[in-house]
Amino acid sequence: MAEIKVEGLSKEFGVGEDRVVALENVNLDVGGHVFVSVVGPSGCGKSTLLNILSGIETPSSGKVTITQDNHDAEPGYVFQAARLLPWRTVMDNLLFVQKDRSDATRARCQKYLEMVQLGDKVDKYPGELSGGMQQRVGIARAFSIEPDVLFMDEPFSHLDAITARSLRRELHDMWSQTKKTVLFVTHDVGEAVELSNRILVFAKGGKLEDDLQIDLPFPRDPAEEDVAVAKAQVLRKFEELDLIAS
């Protein structure tokens, strides 16, 4: 399980009149077997934070350390779209990100495909799969490298509600079994409450406004009263911070 430490993190794009502050003096600690969601209005720096943590972008200032047992942690990443290579089969898409193609590696990839209910689709091509199935492959691919920390950027935002709900359950089962540290960006407060131990609330301008603990047992059914109450409490926090567009 990884440890993420962020100190005084800021990110700006452009200069002069075109200058945009994406993140401003963000400080946070995330570690252990936790599922942490990042929520906030559009343009509040959620995806920028994930991109910096995963090494895709560099900060303007501040410090980020991500470690596992005092060594640099191995990250995994799940994008909004699956980003599969269309000319490769499902299995070959997983093998593409591996260090080798040994029998042990193939068995590991098969294990994660079975965990997302796609164990019988190894020879299919992405074009033969539905959008939900493609995103399942993307999730299995990220888990298959067995990262220390997993970054997920709104992976279910383009899916229909029924498919997204099914994938949330599968994702949570995988998280429970693998004990990864997960940082999950979403615009859906209900999704965040259903999945998370903690919810980080960002405001426009990239300010971390609150760090909420969600102390409910798993698994969580969105229809349950306690889950609905927790969602209402988070939305109330949005109203207090004036984060809901009128």
N, C-alpha and C positions, 0 to 999 in steps of 0.2 A: 504494500500500500504506500502510495506516494505522499510526499509532503510538499505543498505549494505555499510559498511565502512571497507576498507582493508588498513592496515598500515604496511609497511615494511615486507610484506609477502615473505618468502623464503621457498623452499622445496628441500631437497636433498635426494637421494636414494643411498644406498651403502656407503662404506668407502674406503679410500686410492685410489688405482688405479681404483677401481670399482665405485668411486663416480660419480654420475650424478646429475647435477643441473637442476631441473625441473622448478623451479620458482626462480626469483632473485629480491628481493626488490620491490615488486609490491605494488603500492599505487593507490587506486581508491575509488570513491564514486558513488553509484548507488541508486536512490530512486524515489519513486512515480510511476505513471502509465507510465512506460517506458518499451520498448522492446530493450534489449541490446544484440548484438551478439558479440561473441568472435571468432576471426579468426586468422589464422596463419598457417605456415607449420607444417607438422607432427613432433611431438616431441618437440613442443614449450611450453607445459604445459597447454594447454587449458582444457583438461579433469581433470588434476590434480587440477587446480584452482576450477573447479566445485565440485570435490570430497571433497576438503577442506571446501568450503563454505557450503556444505550440511552435513558436519560432518562425511563423510565416511573415510577421512584421516585427520591426524593432521599435522600442519605446523612444519617445523624445527625452524622457528623463525617468529616473527611478530605477528600481532593481527588482528582478524576478529570479527566484531560485526554485527549482523543482527537483527534488531528490528522492531517492529510494535507498534506504540503508546507507546514508551518507555518500551515495554516488548519484550521478546524473540519472534522472528517471527516464525511462523509455515511454514516449507518448504515443497514443493512438488518436485518430481523428475520424469523426463521422460528419459528413457534409450535409447541407440541405438536400442536395441531389446525390444519388448513389455514385455517380462518376465512374461507372464501370466501362471497361474497354469493350466495345461492341463486337470486336472480332475474336474475342477470347471467350471460352466457356466459363461457366460459373466457377468451377474448380480452378481453372487457369487464372481467373481474376484474383482469387485468393493466393495462389502460388506466386503471382507476380510480385507481391510485396514481401515474400519470405526470403530468408537468407539462403535457402537451399530447397531442393525438390525431393528430399529423401522420403522414404516410406513413413517415417515418424512425422514429418511435416505434413504429408498428405493426410495422415490419420488425424492430426490435430485440426486441420482445415475441415475435414469431414465431421469431426465432433461439433464444431461450431455451426456448421451448416445444419446439422441435425437439431441443434438447440433452437434454430430459427425456423424449424419445420421445412427445411429445403434439402434434406439429405438425399432425396431422390432426383434432384435437379442438377447434379454436378456436371452433366454433359450438355445442358441447355445453354443457349446464348442469351444475352440480356434482352434482345429484341423479342424473345419468346416468353418473357416474363412480364407480369403486371408491374405497375409502379410500386406497389407494396412489396412484391417479391424482390424487386431490384433493391429496395432500401433494406430489406432483410439481408441480402447478400452484402451490402455495404457495412451493415452492423457486424455480420459474421467476419468479414474481412478485417475490421478494426480489432475485434477480439482475438482473431487468429494469430496475430503477432504477439499476443499476450503482453500488452503494454502495462506499465505500472500505473499510468493515469490515462483516462480516456476523456477527450474533449468532443462534445457533440453540439453542433450548431443548427438548431431548429430542424432536426432530421425528419420530423413528421409533419412539417408545416404545409407540404404540398399534397398530402394524402387526405382521402375522405375520412370522416369521423370514425366510422366503424373500423376501417383498416388501422387508423392511428391508435385507436384504443387497444386493438389486438397487439400491435407492435409494442405499445407501452408495457403491456403485461409480460411479453416475451423479454423485453429489455430488462425489466425489473428482475425477472427470474435469473437472467444471465448475471446481472450485477450481484444478486444475492449469492449465487454459486461461486463466482470468480473473485469476489471481495475486492473489486477495483475501486480506485478513487475516481469519481466521475464529476465533471463540470459540464453542465447542460444548459445551453442557451435556449430560451423559449419566449414567445410573446403570449403564451396561453397560461394564465394563472392557474386554471384548473389542472392542467397537465403538470405544472410545477408542484402543486400540492399533492397530487396523486403519487408522484415519484420521489419526492425529496425529503431529506433530513433537514436541509437548510435552504432558504431562499434569499438570495442577494438582490436587493431592490436598487436599481440604478435610475437616476433622473437624467433629463436632457442636460448636455454639457459634460456627461461622463462622470457624474459624482455618485459614489456609493452612499446611498441614503440610509439603508437599513439592512440588517442581517437577522432574518427571522428563523427561529427554530420551529420545526414542525414535528411535534412529539406525538405521533399517532402510530399505532402498530401497522405493519405491512402483512398482507397486501391490502390496498385501500380501494374501495369501490366508490366512484364519484357520487353514487346515489345515497351513500351512507350519510347520516346526519352529521357526524363528527367531521367528515371530509368536507361537506358543504359549508359547515360553520367555519372551518379553517380557511376555505376559499374566500368566504365573505370577509373574514378578518384581514386577509391580504389585500383584497380590493378596497377595504376601508382605509388601509394604510396608503394605498395609491391616492385615494381621495384626500387624505390628510396632507399628502405631499404634492397635491395638485398635479398628478401625473395622468389623469384621465381627461382626454380631449372632450371639450364640450360640444 
